[in-house]
Amino acid sequence: MNVFAPVVILILAMLIMLLLQLSPGVFLLFSHYASGKYSRRKSSDQSLFFIFGAEICTTLIFLSVYFILTALYVTPIDFENNILIWITAGIFAAIGAVFPICYFRNGKGTKLFISRRLAVAFDKKASSAKSRSDAFTLGFISILPELFFTLPIYFLSSLEIMQLGDSPLLRGFLILIFILIAIAPLIATHVYLDFGHNFVEIAKFRIRNKNFNRFFISSLYFLIAIIVITFRIINL
């Protein structure tokens, strides 16, 4: 397979990570509570630790998947096997099919797929956070419920990075870019709020773009599935 397919798959995978809504939604909720309880400086400081927690969780998941796959490469596992490729493409197509139905709950707001109990737990944790460690923990766990949607992306992105050469520097750079893209919405929200904008503007933006995100992310999953089949099985 040429360089074109891995690069395109990585770009599409990063776009999905950029547009997912759970961690940014929890971060917005946390920032709202923090700004009501603390000074602007302390609120900003705790927000940075939330972002740091999300970054560490994303990094640990990606590196765990990457190093597991790296270890499997020296075993008889054949990652070019058509059955494995079909399964991978099928998973992406399946997620693309269910995403518009299950990711956002029905209604005018931006309630997501998580259970009501978990949503209440996030709200309680966000409102009661008092320290940097609380903010870090909340940022860390805000990544985990979306693993159903993101774990295949970590898996395929790791494989595509391996396809782009044996240079540890290049691979490390691509992993770093992936992680930064994944937490970019948190950084953007933090900067936006630090410049004096309010939460209502962000909430309205999220509502306006709800349907766009729903169908665009779904199409990205389908597009990745098509590229995987086209360039891995048909070998165009």
Secondary structure, 3 states (H helix, E strand, C coil): CCCHHHHHHHHHHHHHHHHCCHHHHHHHHHHHHHHHHCCHHHHHHHHHHHHHHHHHHHHHHHHHHHHHHHHHCCCCCCCCCHHHHHHHHHHHHHHHHHHHHHCECCCCCCCECCCHHHHHHHHHHHHHCCCHHHHHHHHHHCCHHHHHHHHHHHHHHHHHHHHCCCCHHHHHHHHHHHHHHHHHHHHHHHHHHHCCCCHHHHHHHHHHCHHHHHHHHHHHHHHHHHHHHHHHHCCC
